[in-house]
Amino acid sequence: MTKIKHALPNLKEARNRKKEETIRLSYELNKDYLHLGDNKTYHIFTYGCQGNEADSEVISGILENMGYKESNEPFTSDLIILNTCAIRENAENRIWGVLGQLKGVKRNNPDVIIGICGCMPQEENATNRFMEKYPHIDIIFGTHNIQNLPKLIAERVTTNNKVIEVISQQGNILEDAPKHRASKHKAWVNIMYGCDEFCTYCIVPYTRGKERSRDKDDIINEVKSLVEKGYKEITLLGQNVNAYGKDRSDNYTFGDLLFDLDKTGIERIRYTTSHPRDFDDKTIAAHRDCKSVMPHLHLPVQSGDNDVLKRMNRKYTHEQYIESIRKLKEACPDIAITTDIIVAFPGETEEQFQRTLDLVKEVQYDGAYTFIYSPREGTPAAKFEDQIEPEVAKDRLNRLINLVNEYYKKGNERFIGTVQEVLVDSFSKNGEGMMCGYTPHMKLTHFNANDASLIGKTVKVRIDEAKSWFVIGSLCE
């Protein structure tokens, strides 16, 4: 089988940040591809962040434009796509495992088309491994050219050749792409793409390109359209969501956007992921003054030690982070705050780790995603000396998890006896005759109900019991 190398990833090119105008593309399906998927099915495996989930909704929309139908039977589908994550080694290992399974699928059905996209193909070594060790992959594309998928599929079908198109560029913005949204009442809304922070442990600036903001009118109109369709909640997405507008010249900030979106009639606004350096007073004011901006903030701290933060290139200090939290709690006393924390960053001492524990005690987070540092090839930290022994790293992670869980449960207990508005998502896996959804403070709530008509509606629930990771309540009459 001949390999057609349209383009391959290049880490050096991906590192560049040139002062060039962002290209804004408008999606349009070439009529030649309109019926390419007729009478065929597709399935997408999605890994990683909410940004990947949003990308998969666009990929689904494009495929259904071509005539494909979504299938819940992944290994019998005509087209199988893996939308991948490169943020940590564990995520990549899961993907290598599924690729191994797909060898048998390809052997039993040579006509199945297997594609891989997302952040992993943007890594040179990963794409080289795809080509060398996984010959059953038919299409490889990255994060910058989702709009070219119909062309790539057509080329695979007509030539029976492997098709590779991974572009290492600063990035563009695609508007008007169709989306097959996973939910009828909650929606992802991208407001910006890329990242210019270059934390020393993170591969995302290389896989997602430069920071680039969508036009505010495009965002506002998308949200208005969602309101008209009955959506209750949106989550604004960006690799560094509160850096929105920094790449533009009109001084329109993320806080300004929150105030404007509050006027659209959407019931709930959430956003992820924030960077502490760009968390400003206007955003705090939006939490205080905008009814639709939910009383929950996810603000990754990563470490509580200033020397570690400096080696991570996080561009803020322990003290600056705490000051932002103080101002936020002063404006919104009952806000729920969650975070991300990395333990065992290269060179981290026990004393430095203790400062992270001290910060957790000071903030008293309502939850945290906790990780052992994972070296990412191509990032500066992968070459740092004093990598931490696995036994030490696991011990620190366990101690951190125990402390975080203590505050996680306390954060849930404060709602016992209160009545909360819960946006119902689905039937609960916590027990028969139960349903579940989230409160404004992002508390997963299981409550007594067995009525499918409640899904997508906001109901009042009295909180009766608090567990570490969720609360249990009773539906109010």
Sine and cosine of phi, psi and omega as CSV:
sin_phi,cos_phi,sin_psi,cos_psi,sin_omega,cos_omega
0.00,0.00,0.81,-0.59,-0.01,-1.00
-0.98,0.21,0.67,-0.74,0.05,-1.00
-1.00,-0.09,0.80,-0.60,0.04,-1.00
-0.98,-0.20,0.95,-0.31,-0.09,-1.00
-0.99,-0.12,1.00,0.06,0.07,-1.00
-0.89,0.46,-0.72,0.70,-0.02,-1.00
-0.25,-0.97,0.55,-0.83,0.03,-1.00
-0.83,-0.56,0.44,-0.90,-0.03,-1.00
-0.93,0.38,0.51,-0.86,0.01,-1.00
-0.65,-0.76,0.92,-0.39,-0.09,-1.00
-0.89,0.46,-0.60,0.80,0.00,-1.00
-0.90,0.44,-0.70,0.72,0.03,-1.00
-0.91,0.42,-0.63,0.78,-0.04,-1.00
-0.92,0.40,-0.38,0.92,-0.03,-1.00
-0.98,0.19,-0.35,0.94,-0.09,-1.00
-0.92,0.40,0.57,-0.82,0.12,-0.99
-0.73,-0.68,1.00,0.07,-0.03,-1.00
-1.00,0.04,0.45,-0.90,0.03,-1.00
-1.00,0.07,0.98,0.21,0.02,-1.00
-0.85,-0.53,0.53,-0.85,0.01,-1.00
-0.92,0.39,0.68,-0.74,0.02,-1.00
-0.93,0.37,0.73,-0.68,0.03,-1.00
-0.99,0.13,0.79,-0.62,0.01,-1.00
-0.94,-0.33,0.90,-0.44,-0.08,-1.00
-0.97,-0.24,0.54,-0.84,0.09,-1.00
-0.92,-0.40,0.83,-0.56,-0.10,-1.00
-0.95,0.30,0.68,-0.73,0.13,-0.99
-0.50,-0.87,0.79,-0.61,-0.02,-1.00
-0.99,0.16,0.83,-0.56,0.09,-1.00
-0.87,0.49,0.74,-0.67,-0.07,-1.00
-0.87,0.50,-0.38,0.92,0.01,-1.00
-0.92,0.39,-0.35,0.94,-0.05,-1.00
-0.97,-0.25,0.09,1.00,-0.18,-0.98
-0.87,0.49,-0.59,0.81,-0.07,-1.00
-0.89,-0.46,0.34,0.94,-0.06,-1.00
-0.90,0.43,-0.45,0.89,-0.04,-1.00
-0.97,-0.22,0.16,0.99,-0.03,-1.00
-0.84,0.55,0.72,-0.70,0.03,-1.00
0.90,0.43,0.39,0.92,0.03,-1.00
-0.81,-0.59,0.38,-0.92,-0.03,-1.00
-0.90,-0.44,0.35,-0.94,0.05,-1.00
-0.68,-0.73,0.38,-0.93,0.14,-0.99
-0.58,-0.81,0.67,-0.74,0.01,-1.00
-0.90,-0.44,0.82,-0.58,0.20,-0.98
-1.00,-0.03,0.84,-0.54,-0.03,-1.00
-0.91,-0.42,0.77,-0.64,0.01,-1.00
-0.84,-0.55,0.49,-0.87,0.17,-0.99
0.99,-0.10,-0.58,-0.81,-0.25,-0.97
-0.99,0.14,0.07,-1.00,0.04,-1.00
-0.89,0.45,-0.47,0.88,0.06,-1.00
-0.88,0.48,-0.64,0.77,0.06,-1.00
-0.92,0.38,-0.61,0.79,0.05,-1.00
-0.88,0.47,-0.66,0.75,0.03,-1.00
-0.91,0.42,-0.64,0.77,0.05,-1.00
-0.88,0.47,-0.64,0.77,0.01,-1.00
-0.91,0.42,-0.54,0.84,0.07,-1.00
-0.90,0.43,-0.60,0.80,0.05,-1.00
-0.93,0.36,-0.70,0.71,0.03,-1.00
-0.85,0.52,-0.69,0.72,0.04,-1.00
-0.87,0.50,-0.69,0.72,0.00,-1.00
-0.88,0.47,-0.67,0.75,0.02,-1.00
-0.90,0.43,-0.71,0.71,-0.01,-1.00
-0.89,0.45,-0.64,0.77,-0.01,-1.00
-0.95,0.31,-0.46,0.89,0.16,-0.99
-0.88,0.48,-0.52,0.86,-0.04,-1.00
-1.00,0.06,-0.08,1.00,0.03,-1.00
0.95,-0.30,-0.13,0.99,0.02,-1.00
-0.93,0.38,0.46,-0.89,0.09,-1.00
-0.88,-0.48,0.67,-0.74,-0.01,-1.00
-0.93,0.36,0.63,-0.78,0.02,-1.00
-0.83,-0.55,0.61,-0.79,0.11,-0.99
-1.00,-0.01,0.06,1.00,0.03,-1.00
-0.94,-0.34,1.00,0.06,-0.17,-0.98
-0.86,0.52,-0.64,0.77,-0.15,-0.99
-1.00,0.07,0.02,1.00,0.11,-0.99
-0.90,-0.44,0.15,0.99,-0.01,-1.00
-0.97,0.23,0.38,-0.92,0.03,-1.00
-0.98,0.20,-0.45,0.89,0.00,-1.00
-0.71,-0.70,0.82,-0.58,-0.01,-1.00
-0.84,-0.54,0.82,-0.58,-0.01,-1.00
-0.84,-0.54,0.72,-0.69,0.11,-0.99
-0.96,-0.27,0.91,-0.41,0.06,-1.00
-0.99,-0.10,0.95,-0.32,-0.33,-0.94
-0.98,-0.21,0.30,-0.95,0.02,-1.00
-0.84,-0.54,0.62,-0.79,-0.01,-1.00
-0.86,-0.52,0.21,0.98,-0.16,-0.99
-0.94,0.34,-0.54,0.84,0.00,-1.00
-0.62,-0.78,0.40,-0.92,-0.04,-1.00
-0.88,0.47,-0.60,0.80,-0.01,-1.00
-0.87,0.50,-0.63,0.78,0.01,-1.00
-0.90,0.44,-0.68,0.74,0.01,-1.00
-0.91,0.40,-0.63,0.78,-0.02,-1.00
-0.88,0.48,-0.61,0.79,0.05,-1.00
-0.88,0.47,-0.62,0.78,-0.04,-1.00
-0.94,0.33,-0.65,0.76,0.07,-1.00
-0.86,0.51,-0.59,0.81,0.01,-1.00
-0.90,0.43,-0.70,0.71,0.01,-1.00
-0.92,0.39,-0.61,0.79,0.05,-1.00
-0.87,0.49,-0.59,0.81,0.07,-1.00
-0.89,0.46,-0.67,0.74,0.05,-1.00
-0.89,0.46,-0.59,0.81,-0.07,-1.00
-0.95,0.32,-0.27,0.96,0.10,-0.99
-0.86,0.52,-0.70,0.71,0.02,-1.00
-0.91,0.40,-0.61,0.79,0.03,-1.00
-0.88,0.48,-0.70,0.72,0.00,-1.00
-0.92,0.39,-0.60,0.80,0.00,-1.00
-0.91,0.42,-0.65,0.76,-0.01,-1.00
-0.98,0.21,-0.42,0.91,-0.02,-1.00
-0.64,-0.77,1.00,0.09,-0.05,-1.00
-0.87,0.49,-0.31,0.95,-0.04,-1.00
-0.99,0.13,-0.23,0.97,0.01,-1.00
-0.90,0.44,0.64,-0.77,0.06,-1.00
-0.98,-0.20,0.82,-0.57,0.00,-1.00
-0.92,-0.38,0.84,-0.55,0.01,-1.00
-0.85,-0.52,0.45,-0.89,0.06,-1.00
-0.70,-0.71,0.70,-0.72,-0.08,-1.00
-0.57,-0.82,-0.17,-0.98,0.03,-1.00
1.00,-0.02,-0.46,-0.89,-0.16,-0.99
-0.98,0.22,-0.55,0.83,-0.04,-1.00
-0.86,0.51,-0.70,0.71,0.02,-1.00
-0.88,0.47,-0.34,0.94,0.03,-1.00
-0.96,0.27,-0.16,0.99,0.06,-1.00
-1.00,-0.05,0.78,-0.63,-0.04,-1.00
-0.83,0.55,-0.74,0.67,-0.07,-1.00
-0.92,0.40,-0.60,0.80,0.00,-1.00
-0.91,0.42,-0.71,0.70,0.00,-1.00
-0.91,0.41,-0.61,0.79,0.08,-1.00
-0.87,0.49,-0.63,0.77,0.02,-1.00
-0.93,0.36,-0.62,0.78,0.07,-1.00
-0.83,0.56,-0.72,0.69,-0.09,-1.00
-0.95,0.32,-0.60,0.80,-0.11,-0.99
-0.99,0.12,-0.62,0.79,-0.17,-0.98
-0.91,-0.41,-0.11,0.99,-0.03,-1.00
-0.76,-0.65,0.93,0.36,-0.06,-1.00
-0.90,0.43,-0.23,0.97,0.00,-1.00
-0.98,0.18,-0.10,0.99,0.11,-0.99
-0.98,0.22,0.78,-0.62,-0.06,-1.00
-0.99,-0.11,-0.58,0.81,-0.08,-1.00
-0.74,-0.67,0.77,-0.64,0.08,-1.00
-0.82,-0.57,0.85,-0.52,0.08,-1.00
-0.61,-0.80,0.22,-0.97,-0.17,-0.99
-0.93,-0.37,-0.52,-0.85,-0.09,-1.00
-1.00,-0.06,-0.23,0.97,-0.13,-0.99
-0.98,-0.19,-0.04,1.00,-0.14,-0.99
-0.65,-0.76,0.61,0.79,0.05,-1.00
-0.84,0.54,-0.57,0.82,-0.04,-1.00
-0.90,0.44,-0.30,0.96,0.00,-1.00
-1.00,0.02,0.02,1.00,-0.07,-1.00
-0.83,0.56,-0.70,0.71,0.02,-1.00
-0.83,0.56,-0.67,0.74,0.01,-1.00
-0.90,0.44,-0.65,0.76,-0.01,-1.00
-0.91,0.40,-0.66,0.75,0.03,-1.00
-0.90,0.43,-0.69,0.72,0.00,-1.00
-0.87,0.49,-0.66,0.75,0.00,-1.00
-0.92,0.40,-0.62,0.78,0.05,-1.00
-0.90,0.43,-0.68,0.74,-0.04,-1.00
-0.92,0.39,-0.68,0.73,-0.11,-0.99
-0.99,0.16,-0.48,0.88,-0.06,-1.00
-0.96,-0.28,-0.30,0.96,-0.09,-1.00
0.87,0.50,0.41,0.91,0.02,-1.00
-0.97,-0.26,0.41,-0.91,0.14,-0.99
-0.92,0.39,0.70,-0.72,-0.05,-1.00
-0.88,-0.48,0.81,-0.59,-0.05,-1.00
-0.79,-0.62,0.84,-0.54,0.07,-1.00
-0.58,-0.82,1.00,-0.08,0.04,-1.00
-0.85,-0.53,0.90,-0.44,-0.13,-0.99
-0.97,-0.25,0.83,-0.56,0.08,-1.00
-0.99,-0.14,1.00,-0.07,-0.04,-1.00
-0.64,-0.77,0.12,-0.99,-0.02,-1.00
-0.93,0.36,-0.45,0.89,0.07,-1.00
0.91,-0.41,0.35,-0.94,0.05,-1.00
-0.72,-0.69,-0.10,-1.00,0.05,-1.00
-0.80,-0.60,0.80,-0.60,0.01,-1.00
-0.97,-0.23,0.85,-0.53,0.05,-1.00
-0.93,-0.36,0.34,-0.94,0.12,-0.99
0.93,0.37,0.25,0.97,0.04,-1.00
-0.95,0.30,0.62,-0.78,0.05,-1.00
-0.92,0.38,0.49,-0.87,0.01,-1.00
-0.72,-0.70,0.74,-0.67,0.15,-0.99
-0.98,-0.19,1.00,-0.07,-0.12,-0.99
-0.97,0.26,0.66,-0.75,-0.06,-1.00
-0.95,0.32,-0.41,0.91,-0.06,-1.00
-0.83,-0.55,0.45,-0.89,0.05,-1.00
-0.99,-0.10,-0.11,0.99,-0.04,-1.00
-0.76,-0.65,-0.17,0.98,0.07,-1.00
-0.81,-0.59,0.62,-0.78,-0.06,-1.00
-0.65,-0.76,0.64,-0.77,0.20,-0.98
-0.99,0.15,0.67,-0.75,0.08,-1.00
-0.74,-0.67,0.96,-0.29,0.08,-1.00
-0.93,0.37,0.76,-0.65,0.09,-1.00
-0.93,-0.38,-0.34,0.94,0.06,-1.00
-0.36,-0.93,0.25,-0.97,-0.04,-1.00
-0.73,-0.68,0.38,-0.93,0.12,-0.99
0.99,0.16,0.07,-1.00,-0.03,-1.00
-0.44,-0.90,0.70,-0.71,0.04,-1.00
-0.92,-0.40,0.23,0.97,-0.09,-1.00
-0.98,0.21,-0.60,0.80,0.01,-1.00
0.81,0.58,0.77,0.64,0.20,-0.98
-0.85,0.53,0.63,-0.77,-0.19,-0.98
-0.93,0.36,-0.26,0.97,-0.03,-1.00
-0.99,-0.15,-0.08,1.00,-0.27,-0.96
-0.93,-0.36,0.70,-0.71,0.00,-1.00
-1.00,-0.02,-0.20,0.98,-0.16,-0.99
-0.85,0.53,-0.67,0.74,0.01,-1.00
-0.85,0.52,-0.43,0.90,0.01,-1.00
-0.99,0.10,-0.50,0.86,-0.06,-1.00
-1.00,-0.04,-0.36,0.93,-0.09,-1.00
-0.91,-0.42,-0.11,0.99,0.07,-1.00
0.99,0.14,-0.14,-0.99,-0.10,-1.00
-0.95,0.30,0.32,-0.95,0.10,-0.99
-0.93,0.38,0.78,-0.63,0.01,-1.00
-0.52,-0.85,0.78,-0.62,-0.12,-0.99
-0.98,-0.17,0.64,-0.77,0.14,-0.99
-0.95,0.32,0.39,-0.92,0.11,-0.99
-0.90,0.44,0.66,-0.75,-0.05,-1.00
-0.87,0.50,-0.60,0.80,-0.03,-1.00
-0.91,0.42,-0.59,0.81,0.04,-1.00
-0.90,0.43,-0.64,0.76,0.01,-1.00
-0.92,0.39,-0.75,0.66,-0.04,-1.00
-0.88,0.48,-0.67,0.74,0.01,-1.00
-0.91,0.41,-0.59,0.81,0.05,-1.00
-0.89,0.45,-0.68,0.73,-0.01,-1.00
-0.92,0.38,-0.65,0.76,0.05,-1.00
-0.86,0.51,-0.64,0.77,0.02,-1.00
-0.90,0.43,-0.63,0.78,0.03,-1.00
-0.91,0.42,-0.64,0.77,0.04,-1.00
-0.87,0.49,-0.69,0.73,0.00,-1.00
-0.89,0.46,-0.48,0.88,-0.01,-1.00
-1.00,0.04,0.00,1.00,0.08,-1.00
1.00,-0.09,0.18,0.98,0.03,-1.00
-0.94,0.34,0.61,-0.79,-0.06,-1.00
-0.98,-0.22,-0.49,0.87,-0.13,-0.99
-0.66,-0.75,0.66,-0.75,0.14,-0.99
-0.85,-0.53,0.51,-0.86,0.17,-0.99
-0.86,-0.50,0.89,-0.45,0.01,-1.00
-0.97,0.23,0.73,-0.68,-0.12,-0.99
-0.88,-0.47,0.57,-0.82,0.15,-0.99
-0.10,-0.99,0.52,-0.86,0.08,-1.00
-0.86,0.51,-0.55,0.84,0.12,-0.99
-0.66,-0.75,0.98,0.18,-0.28,-0.96
-0.89,0.45,-0.55,0.83,-0.04,-1.00
-1.00,0.04,0.18,0.98,0.22,-0.97
-1.00,0.00,0.09,1.00,-0.01,-1.00
-0.79,0.62,0.74,-0.67,0.06,-1.00
1.00,-0.02,-0.24,0.97,-0.04,-1.00
-0.90,0.43,-0.41,0.91,-0.02,-1.00
-1.00,0.00,0.03,1.00,-0.04,-1.00
-0.93,-0.37,0.22,-0.98,-0.12,-0.99
-0.96,-0.28,0.10,0.99,-0.11,-0.99
-0.99,-0.12,0.07,1.00,0.03,-1.00
0.86,0.50,0.41,0.91,0.05,-1.00
-1.00,-0.04,0.88,-0.48,-0.17,-0.98
-0.96,-0.27,0.08,-1.00,0.06,-1.00
-0.87,0.50,-0.66,0.75,0.05,-1.00
-0.87,0.50,-0.67,0.75,0.06,-1.00
-0.86,0.50,-0.67,0.74,0.01,-1.00
-0.89,0.47,-0.67,0.74,0.03,-1.00
-0.86,0.51,-0.69,0.72,0.01,-1.00
-0.89,0.45,-0.64,0.77,-0.01,-1.00
-0.95,0.32,-0.64,0.77,0.01,-1.00
-0.93,0.37,-0.45,0.89,0.04,-1.00
-0.89,0.46,-0.40,0.92,-0.03,-1.00
-1.00,0.05,-0.07,1.00,-0.10,-1.00
-0.98,0.18,-0.29,0.96,-0.06,-1.00
0.99,-0.13,0.00,1.00,0.08,-1.00
-0.92,0.39,0.65,-0.76,-0.08,-1.00
-0.97,0.24,-0.62,0.79,-0.10,-0.99
-0.71,-0.71,0.72,-0.70,0.11,-0.99
-0.84,-0.54,0.81,-0.59,0.16,-0.99
-0.83,-0.56,0.20,-0.98,0.04,-1.00
-0.40,-0.91,0.45,-0.89,0.02,-1.00
-0.29,-0.96,0.56,-0.83,0.00,1.00
-0.93,-0.38,0.57,-0.82,-0.04,-1.00
-1.00,-0.06,0.43,-0.90,0.13,-0.99
-0.91,-0.41,0.78,-0.63,-0.06,-1.00
-0.82,0.57,-0.53,0.85,-0.04,-1.00
-0.90,0.43,-0.51,0.86,-0.07,-1.00
-0.98,-0.22,0.14,0.99,0.02,-1.00
-0.99,0.12,0.95,-0.31,-0.21,-0.98
-0.91,-0.41,0.05,-1.00,-0.06,-1.00
-0.91,0.43,-0.54,0.84,0.00,-1.00
-0.91,0.41,-0.60,0.80,0.05,-1.00
-0.93,0.37,-0.65,0.76,0.07,-1.00
-0.87,0.49,-0.67,0.75,0.03,-1.00
-0.89,0.46,-0.59,0.81,0.03,-1.00
-0.91,0.42,-0.62,0.78,0.07,-1.00
-0.89,0.46,-0.57,0.82,-0.03,-1.00
-0.98,0.20,-0.64,0.77,-0.23,-0.97
-0.96,-0.27,-0.31,0.95,-0.08,-1.00
-0.99,-0.15,0.89,-0.46,-0.06,-1.00
-0.86,0.51,-0.59,0.81,-0.10,-1.00
-0.99,0.14,-0.28,0.96,0.02,-1.00
-0.98,0.21,0.90,-0.43,-0.16,-0.99
-0.94,0.33,0.50,-0.87,-0.03,-1.00
-0.98,0.17,0.83,0.56,0.05,-1.00
-0.57,-0.82,0.67,-0.75,0.04,-1.00
-0.69,-0.72,0.76,-0.65,0.15,-0.99
-0.97,-0.24,0.94,-0.35,-0.09,-1.00
-0.79,-0.61,1.00,-0.06,-0.06,-1.00
-0.87,0.50,0.78,-0.63,0.04,-1.00
-0.98,-0.22,-0.57,0.82,0.05,-1.00
0.95,0.31,-0.68,0.73,0.06,-1.00
-0.40,-0.92,0.44,-0.90,0.06,-1.00
-0.99,-0.17,0.06,1.00,-0.06,-1.00
-0.96,-0.29,0.74,-0.67,-0.08,-1.00
-0.91,0.41,-0.61,0.79,0.02,-1.00
-0.92,0.39,-0.65,0.76,0.05,-1.00
-0.91,0.42,-0.69,0.73,0.04,-1.00
-0.86,0.52,-0.61,0.79,0.02,-1.00
-0.92,0.40,-0.67,0.74,0.03,-1.00
-0.93,0.38,-0.46,0.89,0.07,-1.00
-0.98,0.21,-0.21,0.98,-0.06,-1.00
0.89,0.45,0.68,0.73,-0.03,-1.00
-1.00,0.10,-0.31,0.95,0.16,-0.99
0.93,0.36,0.44,0.90,0.17,-0.99
-0.49,-0.87,0.20,-0.98,0.01,-1.00
-0.92,-0.39,0.21,-0.98,0.12,-0.99
-0.79,0.62,-0.72,0.69,-0.08,-1.00
-0.92,0.40,-0.65,0.76,0.02,-1.00
-0.91,0.41,-0.64,0.77,0.03,-1.00
-0.89,0.46,-0.73,0.68,0.00,-1.00
-0.88,0.47,-0.60,0.80,0.02,-1.00
-0.90,0.43,-0.64,0.77,0.06,-1.00
-0.89,0.46,-0.66,0.75,0.02,-1.00
-0.91,0.42,-0.65,0.76,0.00,-1.00
-0.88,0.48,-0.72,0.69,-0.01,-1.00
-0.90,0.43,-0.62,0.78,0.01,-1.00
-0.92,0.40,-0.70,0.71,-0.01,-1.00
-0.93,0.36,-0.49,0.87,0.07,-1.00
-0.92,0.38,-0.62,0.79,0.00,-1.00
-0.98,0.19,-0.57,0.82,-0.05,-1.00
-0.71,-0.71,0.99,0.14,-0.14,-0.99
-0.84,0.54,-0.50,0.87,-0.08,-1.00
-0.99,-0.16,0.20,0.98,-0.10,-1.00
-0.89,0.45,0.58,-0.81,0.08,-1.00
-0.99,-0.12,0.78,-0.63,-0.06,-1.00
-0.87,-0.50,0.77,-0.64,0.09,-1.00
-0.84,-0.54,0.17,-0.99,-0.13,-0.99
-0.39,-0.92,0.08,-1.00,0.18,-0.98
-0.89,-0.47,0.64,-0.77,0.03,-1.00
-0.67,-0.74,0.72,-0.69,0.08,-1.00
-0.96,-0.30,0.78,-0.62,0.10,-0.99
-0.96,-0.29,0.36,-0.93,0.08,-1.00
0.89,0.45,0.58,0.82,0.17,-0.99
-0.89,0.46,0.56,-0.83,-0.07,-1.00
-0.75,0.67,0.80,-0.60,0.03,-1.00
1.00,0.07,-0.07,1.00,-0.02,-1.00
-0.89,0.45,0.82,-0.57,0.04,-1.00
-1.00,0.00,0.20,-0.98,0.07,-1.00
-0.88,0.47,-0.62,0.79,0.02,-1.00
-0.90,0.44,-0.65,0.76,0.03,-1.00
-0.92,0.39,-0.63,0.78,0.07,-1.00
-0.89,0.46,-0.61,0.79,0.03,-1.00
-0.88,0.47,-0.53,0.85,0.04,-1.00
-0.92,0.39,-0.53,0.85,0.10,-0.99
-0.91,0.41,-0.69,0.73,0.05,-1.00
-0.88,0.48,-0.63,0.77,0.02,-1.00
-0.88,0.47,-0.64,0.77,0.00,-1.00
-0.91,0.41,-0.65,0.76,0.05,-1.00
-0.86,0.51,-0.68,0.74,0.02,-1.00
-0.91,0.42,-0.58,0.82,-0.04,-1.00
-0.95,0.31,-0.69,0.73,-0.05,-1.00
-0.99,0.16,-0.59,0.81,-0.06,-1.00
0.85,0.53,0.90,0.44,-0.05,-1.00
-0.87,0.50,0.52,-0.86,0.12,-0.99
-0.99,0.12,0.07,1.00,0.02,-1.00
0.34,-0.94,0.35,-0.94,0.01,-1.00
-0.42,-0.91,0.61,-0.79,0.22,-0.98
-1.00,-0.01,0.86,-0.51,-0.10,-1.00
-0.89,-0.45,0.66,-0.75,-0.10,-0.99
-0.62,-0.78,0.51,-0.86,0.27,-0.96
-0.99,0.12,0.68,-0.73,0.02,-1.00
-0.78,0.62,0.74,-0.67,-0.01,-1.00
-0.87,-0.50,0.92,-0.39,-0.02,-1.00
-0.89,0.46,0.75,-0.67,0.06,-1.00
-0.91,-0.41,0.90,-0.43,-0.04,-1.00
-0.85,0.52,0.73,-0.69,-0.03,-1.00
0.98,-0.20,-0.22,0.97,0.05,-1.00
-0.99,-0.12,0.47,-0.88,-0.03,-1.00
-0.85,0.53,-0.64,0.77,-0.10,-1.00
-0.91,0.42,-0.39,0.92,0.01,-1.00
-0.90,0.44,-0.36,0.93,0.00,-1.00
-0.98,-0.20,-0.01,1.00,0.00,-1.00
-0.91,0.42,0.54,-0.84,0.08,-1.00
-0.98,0.18,0.12,-0.99,0.06,-1.00
0.89,0.45,0.71,0.71,0.15,-0.99
-0.90,0.45,0.65,-0.76,-0.13,-0.99
-0.99,0.16,0.66,-0.75,0.03,-1.00
-0.88,0.47,0.62,-0.79,-0.04,-1.00
-0.83,0.56,-0.61,0.79,-0.03,-1.00
-0.91,0.42,-0.65,0.76,0.02,-1.00
-0.91,0.40,-0.68,0.73,-0.01,-1.00
-0.88,0.48,-0.71,0.71,-0.01,-1.00
-0.90,0.43,-0.63,0.78,0.02,-1.00
-0.89,0.45,-0.70,0.72,0.01,-1.00
-0.91,0.42,-0.66,0.75,0.01,-1.00
-0.88,0.48,-0.69,0.72,-0.01,-1.00
-0.89,0.45,-0.65,0.76,0.02,-1.00
-0.92,0.39,-0.62,0.78,0.03,-1.00
-0.91,0.41,-0.71,0.70,-0.01,-1.00
-0.86,0.51,-0.69,0.72,0.00,-1.00
-0.87,0.50,-0.66,0.75,0.01,-1.00
-0.94,0.35,-0.70,0.71,0.00,-1.00
-0.87,0.50,-0.69,0.73,-0.02,-1.00
-0.89,0.45,-0.54,0.84,0.05,-1.00
-0.87,0.49,-0.72,0.70,0.01,-1.00
-0.97,0.23,-0.51,0.86,0.05,-1.00
-0.84,0.55,-0.74,0.68,-0.02,-1.00
-0.93,0.36,-0.65,0.76,0.04,-1.00
-0.87,0.49,-0.61,0.79,0.02,-1.00
-0.90,0.43,-0.52,0.86,0.07,-1.00
-0.98,0.19,-0.61,0.80,-0.05,-1.00
-0.89,0.45,-0.45,0.89,-0.05,-1.00
-0.92,0.40,-0.23,0.97,-0.01,-1.00
-0.99,-0.14,-0.05,1.00,0.02,-1.00
-0.87,0.49,0.75,-0.67,-0.01,-1.00
1.00,0.01,-0.16,0.99,0.02,-1.00
-1.00,-0.06,0.34,-0.94,0.10,-1.00
-0.97,-0.23,0.82,-0.57,-0.08,-1.00
-0.88,-0.47,0.52,-0.85,0.10,-0.99
-1.00,0.06,0.87,-0.49,-0.08,-1.00
-0.92,-0.39,0.83,-0.55,0.11,-0.99
-1.00,0.09,0.92,-0.40,-0.17,-0.98
-0.98,0.22,0.79,-0.61,-0.02,-1.00
-0.98,-0.17,-0.67,0.74,-0.18,-0.98
-0.14,-0.99,0.05,-1.00,0.20,-0.98
-0.94,0.33,0.54,-0.84,-0.10,-0.99
-1.00,0.05,0.57,-0.82,0.15,-0.99
-1.00,0.02,0.06,1.00,-0.06,-1.00
-1.00,0.09,-0.12,0.99,0.01,-1.00
0.35,-0.94,0.43,-0.90,0.00,-1.00
-0.93,0.36,0.59,-0.81,-0.02,-1.00
0.97,0.24,0.35,0.94,0.00,-1.00
-0.84,-0.55,0.49,-0.87,0.13,-0.99
-0.79,-0.62,0.17,-0.99,-0.06,-1.00
-0.56,-0.83,0.36,-0.93,0.04,-1.00
-0.10,-1.00,-0.19,-0.98,-0.09,-1.00
-0.85,-0.52,0.60,-0.80,0.11,-0.99
-0.99,0.17,0.16,-0.99,0.09,-1.00
-0.83,0.56,-0.53,0.85,-0.03,-1.00
-0.99,0.11,0.21,0.98,0.05,-1.00
0.92,0.39,0.58,0.82,0.06,-1.00
-1.00,-0.08,0.89,-0.45,0.07,-1.00
-0.90,0.44,0.82,-0.57,-0.12,-0.99
-0.83,-0.56,0.83,-0.56,0.12,-0.99
-0.98,-0.22,0.74,-0.68,-0.04,-1.00
-0.58,-0.82,0.33,-0.94,-0.08,-1.00
-0.97,0.25,0.94,-0.33,0.08,-1.00
-0.20,-0.98,0.41,-0.91,-0.01,-1.00
-0.52,-0.85,0.85,0.53,-0.15,-0.99
-0.68,-0.74,0.96,-0.27,-0.05,-1.00
-0.87,0.49,-0.42,0.91,-0.02,-1.00
-0.93,0.37,-0.24,0.97,0.01,-1.00
-0.98,0.20,-0.33,0.94,-0.05,-1.00
-0.88,0.47,0.80,-0.60,-0.04,-1.00
1.00,-0.03,-0.04,1.00,0.02,-1.00
-0.96,-0.27,0.37,-0.93,0.07,-1.00
-0.99,-0.17,0.84,-0.54,-0.03,-1.00
-0.84,-0.55,0.34,-0.94,0.04,-1.00
-1.00,-0.06,0.77,-0.64,-0.04,-1.00
-0.76,-0.65,0.76,-0.65,0.11,-0.99
-1.00,0.07,0.80,-0.60,-0.04,-1.00
-0.99,0.12,0.86,-0.51,-0.07,-1.00
-0.96,-0.27,-0.48,0.88,-0.15,-0.99
-0.51,-0.86,0.58,-0.82,0.00,-1.00
-0.87,-0.49,0.79,-0.62,0.17,-0.99
-0.96,-0.28,0.01,-1.00,-0.03,-1.00
-0.91,0.42,-0.64,0.77,-0.14,-0.99
-0.91,-0.42,0.00,1.00,0.03,-1.00
-0.32,-0.95,0.14,-0.99,0.07,-1.00
-0.84,-0.54,0.35,-0.94,0.01,-1.00
-0.85,-0.53,0.69,-0.73,-0.07,-1.00
-0.59,-0.81,-0.03,-1.00,0.00,-1.00
-0.85,-0.53,0.73,-0.68,0.03,-1.00
-0.91,0.42,0.79,-0.61,0.01,-1.00
-0.97,0.23,0.65,-0.76,0.01,-1.00
-0.95,0.30,0.00,0.00,0.00,0.00
